[in-house]
Structures are given as structure tokens and as C-alpha cells.
Amino acid sequence: MNPRFLSYLEEVYNNIVKDIENNNRFLILSSNNPDSLSAATQLLNFFYEYNIDTHLTFIDNLNIKEVFFGEDSYEYESIIILDTGSLYIDELRKANKELKRRFYVFDHHFLINKDINLENVIQINPMIFNMDGYNEISTSSIIYLLLKNASIERDISYLSLIGPLSELQENSDLYGSNKEILEELKNNGKINYMKGPKLTSIYTKPLYKVLSASFDVFLPNITGSEEKSLEFLKKINIKNKRGLLDLYYKDLEESEIKNLISDIISIRIKSNIGNAENVIGNVYEILEEKNFKDLRELVYIFYGIIYEGETKNLLYFLGKEDLNEDLKKLYDKYIRTLSSVFYNILENKFEINEDNNILIIKIKSSLNNGYIISHIASLLHSQGLINKKVFVILYDISDNLYRGVLRISTKNNKKDANSIIKYLYEKNVIMPSTFDNFGGFIMEKSKYEEFIKNLKIALKQFEIII
């Protein structure tokens, strides 16, 4: 762990305590993604513990004029911005000369300058301390490190890993600061993990349901179908007296696990999907959580909360309401929607065009707020299911606007995507959107041709496409 960054987080925490002692009211502005949502929940847990006047709201983008100077602008003395803000840090500092608030900007990408505190705008970005903000630490893990300085009765520290797991576009395991946090939580009896197939809900659901909901390890003709999942299990030599409907991963013998993994790898190889390394990795178990034991499942639950706009479900993690059944239903509904959209893309049921090795997918079906396309794009990217170097998904959110997400298949894909988004924003072609802080944006439909033109220029400028 970077000692300079930890020392700085302690200073930030002490500033927040001073604001509390001065009776400041707190506003949390959260991005619309699992990383920010889990960070916000940890912060709410902290503020509620001390009975602090706190309000949480979600922003699609940080439009400073609209958020702080509009008719419905907020009047809170202390404002915490999560998982966004570094891109707008200079604009924010300029605006604060008039606003005279205290801003805390927690971000781990889009570093514009390394100034920590100017005009009472405090920037908390690990890249200032030469950390890899794109891969080794996320906003939810930063908030965990911040709140280690506090004494909180209700421990929901396992939420610190929701962000890192939701942002693993290469399907790799946690490393860097995130890995250190994982080890700390393991030593404290909060999390356990083992090596195994990286299947969502492996600790909580029958194996056939686990395989049918397997998107992080995509199984052609099995993922999305419980019937095909059962057929697959029947072909494997598994000794199970209770029947396949009641078979859990924990019931398998070592030889049966090897057979299962071998067949999973074989199916993927036959379809030219990924490699064996993408199948095996850490499987995470939450030890002190009563109803949700599987950390990967919890990541999907957070995606579902965002997609359905059911943020009241966060009260479960704050100990305010027993909403576990609501969350389980939300998970099942989200998996069904994810499966439908996923296969519609693979089967070319949407408008798909290619232009100079750039794939453009346009979706017109009703997908609520469209935030699901971020998860879809990450899964397509991590599983290697789109063989183009660059692809864009555009979703109709109105007659005039697209919600879009960009993915780039390069070694530094997150950093490259951020660079492209920043370039297009500076060219006034798009507005970055917080639902995907590596490649998310909102764009006027009238700017589509301009978008394609400038995207090609940027890709050549950053030597992504020659």
C-alpha cells in the first residue's frame, strides 16, 4: 500500500471530521455504476452512524452549471463527489470561488492536474501518488481505506471490493491495493476466497442455475438457458444422489470439479473464446453477511439496483430494512434482461455497422435508463466475443440523445478509452457519463457523423488504429 496516499487519506478524513464538528451538512454526488454505488453506501453507513445530516443523489454527468447554479441547486456546506470529478477539477475550482463550499473529489481516472487542494476543492486521486488508478484501486476501495480511520459499528467493508470486481474488463483477479484490501478482509474474517471457476452465485445457487447465469465465464448455448445447463451437467460424470436440481458446487468431489472445469474450457475453446486462464480465478465468499454469501453475485445485484433505479434497496446494507427477497428477485430479473440483450447482440438482432475496424452497435429496444450497456460492453470485451479493436454501443434514450459506451482492445484499454472520451469531450462532440467512467458518454444524435469523424482522428492520434 502506498504510505503517502494512506497518510493523505488520513488528512482527508480529519478534514471531514472537522466539517462534522462544524455542523456541516453533507451532500454525496454519486456516479451511476457499482463502484460508486458501493462507495456511497459505505459513506452513508459512516454518516448515519454519527447521525449526520446527509443527502445522496446520483448524477449522469457533472454539469457544474446545472448542478450548482440551477434552480434546484444544492445548498449543502460539504459536498462529496464519487467516481468522477477529476476531469472537471479546474472548472470546479473556478466555480467554487463563488460557491465557497468544501468539495471532496474522489476519483481514480481522468487526472488533469496533480494539485491536491485549491479553492477548498480537495482532490483525492491515487494517480497523484503515482498509483495505477485504472487497475489497482477503485473508488469503493479508496473509501474503505478512508474509513479505516473511523470506528463504525456496522461493518460492510466487503462492499469495498464491489468496485474492483465490476471493473475487471480482462477477467483477471484483484491485484495492487485491491489485493491488499482483500487479504486484509480475509485476515479479519470478513471475506474468504479460493481458486475455482469464476462463476457468479457459486456459493448460493444450484449448479445448473450458476451455469445458466454464467456471463463472466461465457458458455456458448448454455449461458442464459437453465434447460441447456441441465443437459450439460447430465453429460458430466457426477455422482449425486439428490438429483441435478439440488446439486451445488460444494457437493462436488475433486475429480468432478476437474471434469466440470475441463468441459467448460473445452466448450469455450471449440467456440474460440478466451483461454483456460480466463476460466479459473478467485471465487469470493462473504463470511459475515447473512443473505448474500457470493461477492460476484453481489456485483450483479448492484448492477440490477442501478438498472432498475431501485436505490431504496441500499437500505438493506445499512441495516434499515430487510430487503433480501427484493434483492434476490431483482438479481433474477437483471440476469434475464442481461441474457436477452447479450444474445441479441451476438445474433446480430440489433443494427450493427462496421467502419474502418470500428464496430457500431445501435440498440433501440426499451432498456430503462440504458445503464445495462456498460455491463454488456464489459462482458463482450472481457470474453473476446467481439473481434474488433474498437467497438461502440449506442442506446436510444430519447428522440435526440444516445447513451454510448466505448471499448478498446489494447493493453491499456481503460486508459486509452479515457483518453478518447476526453478528446471527444474537448471537441464538444460528447458529454462523459458516469454510468461507465472509462468509456461512457451521452451524445446528441445530430452529432453522430461528427462523432465518427473525430473518433477516427483520435484513434489515429493515439496510435490505436493506423
WOQUICOR-V895935 format. One record per residue. N is the residue number from 0. RES is the residue in one letter. PSI is psi as a letter, one per 40 degrees, with the letter a starting at -180 (* if undefined). BURIAL is # if it has 9 or more other C-alpha atoms within 8 Angstrom, else .. D_FIRST is the distance of its C-alpha to the first C-alpha in whole Angstrom. Layout:
# WOQUICOR-V895935
<<N | RES | PSI | BURIAL | D_FIRST> <N | RES | PSI | BURIAL | D_FIRST>>
This chain:
# WOQUICOR-V895935
<<0 | M | h | . | 0> <1 | N | h | . | 4> <2 | P | d | . | 6> <3 | R | d | . | 9> <4 | F | d | # | 8> <5 | L | d | # | 8> <6 | S | d | . | 11> <7 | Y | d | . | 13> <8 | L | d | # | 12> <9 | E | d | # | 14> <10 | E | d | . | 16> <11 | V | d | # | 17> <12 | Y | d | # | 18> <13 | N | d | . | 20> <14 | N | d | . | 22> <15 | I | d | . | 22> <16 | V | d | . | 24> <17 | K | d | . | 26> <18 | D | d | # | 27> <19 | I | d | # | 28> <20 | E | d | . | 30> <21 | N | e | . | 32> <22 | N | f | . | 33> <23 | N | i | # | 31> <24 | R | i | # | 32> <25 | F | h | # | 29> <26 | L | h | # | 29> <27 | I | h | # | 26> <28 | L | h | # | 27> <29 | S | i | # | 25> <30 | S | i | # | 26> <31 | N | g | # | 28> <32 | N | i | # | 25> <33 | P | d | # | 23> <34 | D | d | # | 20> <35 | S | d | # | 21> <36 | L | d | # | 24> <37 | S | d | # | 21> <38 | A | d | # | 19> <39 | A | d | # | 22> <40 | T | d | # | 23> <41 | Q | d | # | 20> <42 | L | d | # | 21> <43 | L | d | # | 25> <44 | N | d | # | 24> <45 | F | d | # | 23> <46 | F | d | # | 26> <47 | Y | d | # | 28> <48 | E | d | # | 27> <49 | Y | e | . | 28> <50 | N | f | . | 31> <51 | I | h | # | 30> <52 | D | h | . | 32> <53 | T | h | # | 30> <54 | H | h | . | 31> <55 | L | h | # | 30> <56 | T | i | . | 31> <57 | F | h | . | 30> <58 | I | h | # | 31> <59 | D | d | # | 31> <60 | N | i | # | 31> <61 | L | g | # | 30> <62 | N | g | . | 34> <63 | I | d | # | 33> <64 | K | d | . | 37> <65 | E | d | . | 38> <66 | V | d | # | 35> <67 | F | e | . | 35> <68 | F | e | # | 39> <69 | G | a | . | 41> <70 | E | d | . | 43> <71 | D | f | . | 41> <72 | S | i | # | 38> <73 | Y | i | . | 36> <74 | E | e | . | 36> <75 | Y | i | # | 33> <76 | E | d | # | 32> <77 | S | h | # | 28> <78 | I | h | # | 27> <79 | I | h | # | 24> <80 | I | h | # | 23> <81 | L | h | # | 21> <82 | D | f | # | 20> <83 | T | i | # | 23> <84 | G | d | # | 24> <85 | S | d | # | 22> <86 | L | d | # | 25> <87 | Y | e | . | 27> <88 | I | d | # | 26> <89 | D | d | . | 28> <90 | E | d | . | 31> <91 | L | d | # | 29> <92 | R | d | # | 29> <93 | K | d | # | 33> <94 | A | d | # | 34> <95 | N | e | # | 32> <96 | K | d | . | 35> <97 | E | d | . | 37> <98 | L | d | . | 35> <99 | K | f | . | 34> <100 | R | i | # | 31> <101 | R | h | # | 27> <102 | F | h | # | 25> <103 | Y | h | # | 22> <104 | V | h | # | 21> <105 | F | h | # | 18> <106 | D | i | # | 17> <107 | H | f | # | 15> <108 | H | a | # | 18> <109 | F | f | # | 21> <110 | L | h | # | 20> <111 | I | d | . | 23> <112 | N | i | . | 22> <113 | K | e | . | 19> <114 | D | h | . | 21> <115 | I | d | . | 19> <116 | N | h | . | 22> <117 | L | h | . | 26> <118 | E | f | . | 29> <119 | N | f | # | 27> <120 | V | h | # | 25> <121 | I | h | # | 21> <122 | Q | h | # | 19> <123 | I | g | # | 16> <124 | N | h | # | 14> <125 | P | d | # | 11> <126 | M | d | # | 13> <127 | I | d | . | 14> <128 | F | f | # | 11> <129 | N | f | . | 12> <130 | M | i | # | 10> <131 | D | g | # | 12> <132 | G | e | # | 13> <133 | Y | d | # | 16> <134 | N | d | # | 14> <135 | E | e | # | 10> <136 | I | i | # | 10> <137 | S | i | # | 14> <138 | T | d | # | 15> <139 | S | d | # | 16> <140 | S | d | # | 12> <141 | I | d | # | 11> <142 | I | d | # | 14> <143 | Y | d | # | 13> <144 | L | d | # | 10> <145 | L | d | # | 13> <146 | L | e | # | 15> <147 | K | d | . | 14> <148 | N | e | . | 15> <149 | A | i | . | 19> <150 | S | h | . | 21> <151 | I | h | . | 22> <152 | E | d | . | 25> <153 | R | h | . | 25> <154 | D | h | . | 22> <155 | I | f | . | 21> <156 | S | d | # | 17> <157 | Y | d | # | 18> <158 | L | e | # | 19> <159 | S | d | # | 15> <160 | L | e | # | 16> <161 | I | d | # | 19> <162 | G | d | # | 18> <163 | P | d | # | 16> <164 | L | d | # | 19> <165 | S | e | # | 21> <166 | E | e | . | 20> <167 | L | g | # | 20> <168 | Q | e | # | 23> <169 | E | e | . | 23> <170 | N | f | # | 23> <171 | S | i | . | 20> <172 | D | i | . | 17> <173 | L | i | # | 14> <174 | Y | i | # | 11> <175 | G | a | # | 8> <176 | S | d | # | 6> <177 | N | d | # | 9> <178 | K | d | # | 10> <179 | E | d | # | 7> <180 | I | d | # | 9> <181 | L | d | # | 12> <182 | E | d | . | 12> <183 | E | d | . | 11> <184 | L | d | # | 14> <185 | K | d | # | 16> <186 | N | d | . | 16> <187 | N | e | . | 17> <188 | G | f | # | 20> <189 | K | d | # | 19> <190 | I | i | # | 19> <191 | N | i | # | 20> <192 | Y | i | # | 21> <193 | M | i | . | 23> <194 | K | h | . | 24> <195 | G | a | . | 27> <196 | P | h | # | 28> <197 | K | g | # | 26> <198 | L | h | # | 29> <199 | T | h | # | 29> <200 | S | f | # | 30> <201 | I | d | # | 30> <202 | Y | e | # | 30> <203 | T | d | . | 32> <204 | K | i | # | 35> <205 | P | i | # | 38> <206 | L | d | # | 37> <207 | Y | d | # | 40> <208 | K | d | # | 38> <209 | V | d | # | 35> <210 | L | d | # | 36> <211 | S | d | # | 38> <212 | A | f | # | 35> <213 | S | g | # | 33> <214 | F | d | # | 32> <215 | D | d | # | 28> <216 | V | g | # | 30> <217 | F | h | # | 33> <218 | L | h | # | 37> <219 | P | h | . | 40> <220 | N | e | . | 43> <221 | I | d | # | 41> <222 | T | h | # | 38> <223 | G | e | # | 40> <224 | S | h | # | 43> <225 | E | d | # | 43> <226 | E | d | . | 46> <227 | K | d | # | 45> <228 | S | d | # | 42> <229 | L | d | # | 45> <230 | E | d | . | 47> <231 | F | d | # | 44> <232 | L | d | # | 43> <233 | K | d | # | 47> <234 | K | e | . | 47> <235 | I | i | # | 44> <236 | N | g | . | 45> <237 | I | h | . | 44> <238 | K | h | . | 46> <239 | N | h | . | 45> <240 | K | d | . | 48> <241 | R | e | . | 47> <242 | G | i | . | 47> <243 | L | d | # | 45> <244 | L | d | . | 45> <245 | D | e | . | 43> <246 | L | h | # | 41> <247 | Y | i | # | 37> <248 | Y | d | # | 34> <249 | K | e | . | 34> <250 | D | e | . | 38> <251 | L | i | # | 38> <252 | E | i | . | 38> <253 | E | d | . | 36> <254 | S | d | . | 39> <255 | E | d | # | 39> <256 | I | d | # | 35> <257 | K | d | . | 36> <258 | N | d | # | 39> <259 | L | d | # | 37> <260 | I | d | # | 34> <261 | S | d | . | 37> <262 | D | d | . | 39> <263 | I | d | # | 36> <264 | I | d | # | 35> <265 | S | d | . | 39> <266 | I | d | # | 39> <267 | R | d | # | 37> <268 | I | d | # | 38> <269 | K | d | . | 41> <270 | S | e | . | 40> <271 | N | f | . | 38> <272 | I | h | # | 35> <273 | G | a | # | 32> <274 | N | i | # | 31> <275 | A | d | . | 30> <276 | E | d | . | 27> <277 | N | e | # | 27> <278 | V | d | # | 28> <279 | I | h | # | 26> <280 | G | a | # | 23> <281 | N | h | # | 21> <282 | V | h | # | 23> <283 | Y | h | # | 21> <284 | E | h | # | 23> <285 | I | h | # | 23> <286 | L | d | # | 24> <287 | E | e | . | 25> <288 | E | h | . | 27> <289 | K | d | . | 30> <290 | N | d | . | 31> <291 | F | h | # | 29> <292 | K | d | # | 27> <293 | D | h | # | 26> <294 | L | d | # | 23> <295 | R | d | # | 24> <296 | E | d | # | 27> <297 | L | d | # | 26> <298 | V | d | # | 24> <299 | Y | d | # | 28> <300 | I | d | # | 29> <301 | F | d | # | 27> <302 | Y | d | # | 29> <303 | G | d | # | 32> <304 | I | d | # | 31> <305 | I | d | # | 31> <306 | Y | d | # | 34> <307 | E | e | . | 36> <308 | G | f | . | 35> <309 | E | f | . | 35> <310 | T | e | . | 32> <311 | K | d | . | 34> <312 | N | e | # | 33> <313 | L | d | . | 29> <314 | L | d | # | 31> <315 | Y | d | # | 31> <316 | F | e | # | 27> <317 | L | e | # | 28> <318 | G | e | . | 31> <319 | K | d | . | 33> <320 | E | i | . | 35> <321 | D | g | . | 36> <322 | L | f | # | 36> <323 | N | d | . | 34> <324 | E | d | . | 38> <325 | D | d | . | 37> <326 | L | d | # | 34> <327 | K | d | # | 35> <328 | K | d | . | 38> <329 | L | d | # | 36> <330 | Y | d | # | 34> <331 | D | d | . | 37> <332 | K | d | # | 39> <333 | Y | d | # | 36> <334 | I | d | # | 36> <335 | R | d | # | 39> <336 | T | d | . | 39> <337 | L | d | # | 36> <338 | S | d | # | 38> <339 | S | d | # | 41> <340 | V | d | # | 39> <341 | F | d | # | 38> <342 | Y | d | . | 41> <343 | N | d | # | 43> <344 | I | d | # | 41> <345 | L | d | . | 41> <346 | E | e | . | 45> <347 | N | f | . | 45> <348 | K | e | . | 47> <349 | F | i | # | 45> <350 | E | h | . | 46> <351 | I | h | # | 44> <352 | N | i | . | 45> <353 | E | h | . | 43> <354 | D | h | . | 44> <355 | N | f | . | 42> <356 | N | e | . | 40> <357 | I | h | # | 39> <358 | L | h | # | 39> <359 | I | h | # | 40> <360 | I | h | # | 40> <361 | K | h | # | 42> <362 | I | h | # | 42> <363 | K | e | . | 45> <364 | S | i | . | 45> <365 | S | h | . | 44> <366 | L | f | . | 40> <367 | N | b | . | 40> <368 | N | e | . | 37> <369 | G | e | # | 36> <370 | Y | e | # | 33> <371 | I | d | # | 33> <372 | I | d | # | 33> <373 | S | d | # | 29> <374 | H | d | # | 29> <375 | I | d | # | 32> <376 | A | d | # | 31> <377 | S | d | # | 27> <378 | L | d | # | 29> <379 | L | d | # | 32> <380 | H | d | # | 29> <381 | S | d | # | 27> <382 | Q | e | # | 30> <383 | G | f | # | 32> <384 | L | e | . | 35> <385 | I | h | . | 36> <386 | N | f | . | 36> <387 | K | i | # | 36> <388 | K | d | # | 34> <389 | V | h | # | 34> <390 | F | i | # | 35> <391 | V | h | # | 35> <392 | I | h | # | 36> <393 | L | h | # | 38> <394 | Y | h | # | 39> <395 | D | h | # | 42> <396 | I | e | # | 41> <397 | S | a | . | 45> <398 | D | d | . | 48> <399 | N | e | . | 46> <400 | L | i | # | 42> <401 | Y | i | # | 40> <402 | R | h | # | 36> <403 | G | i | # | 35> <404 | V | h | # | 32> <405 | L | h | # | 31> <406 | R | i | # | 29> <407 | I | h | # | 29> <408 | S | g | # | 29> <409 | T | i | . | 27> <410 | K | d | . | 24> <411 | N | f | . | 22> <412 | N | d | # | 24> <413 | K | d | # | 22> <414 | K | d | # | 22> <415 | D | d | # | 25> <416 | A | d | # | 26> <417 | N | d | # | 25> <418 | S | d | # | 27> <419 | I | d | # | 30> <420 | I | d | # | 30> <421 | K | d | # | 29> <422 | Y | d | # | 32> <423 | L | d | # | 34> <424 | Y | d | # | 33> <425 | E | d | . | 34> <426 | K | e | . | 37> <427 | N | f | . | 38> <428 | V | d | # | 39> <429 | I | i | # | 36> <430 | M | h | # | 34> <431 | P | i | # | 30> <432 | S | i | # | 30> <433 | T | e | # | 27> <434 | F | e | # | 28> <435 | D | h | # | 26> <436 | N | e | # | 24> <437 | F | d | # | 24> <438 | G | f | # | 27> <439 | G | i | # | 29> <440 | F | i | # | 32> <441 | I | h | # | 36> <442 | M | h | # | 39> <443 | E | h | # | 42> <444 | K | d | . | 44> <445 | S | e | . | 47> <446 | K | e | # | 44> <447 | Y | d | # | 43> <448 | E | d | . | 45> <449 | E | d | . | 43> <450 | F | d | # | 40> <451 | I | d | . | 41> <452 | K | d | . | 42> <453 | N | d | # | 39> <454 | L | d | # | 37> <455 | K | d | # | 39> <456 | I | d | . | 38> <457 | A | d | # | 35> <458 | L | d | # | 34> <459 | K | d | # | 36> <460 | Q | d | . | 35> <461 | F | e | . | 31> <462 | E | f | . | 33> <463 | I | d | . | 32> <464 | I | h | . | 36> <465 | I | * | . | 38>>
